[in-house]
Amino acid sequence: MSSLEALSPLDGRYYAKLAPVREYFSELALIQARVRVEVAYLRALGKVIDIGVEVPTSIPVDAQRIKDIEKVTHHDVKAVEYYLKEHLNT
């Protein structure tokens, strides 16, 4: 992609310089953080009420699956919820 086609200087001329922080600020990092937050929430909720499922401390993140669900739901957080539902029901 040419820097002329970039949406901002961050994904254009500064792309290479931002490589060290990409793992913290990328779409993948955001999805991983959302999954961690939702898992922590479910674990805390499970301590207060019976939610009907044992929630592990960590769940492997399939970011592509979450993005595929998002195409249907048109909502990023809801896609994470549906992903967790899929994962916890198996």
Disulfide bonds with the S-S distance in Angstrom:
none
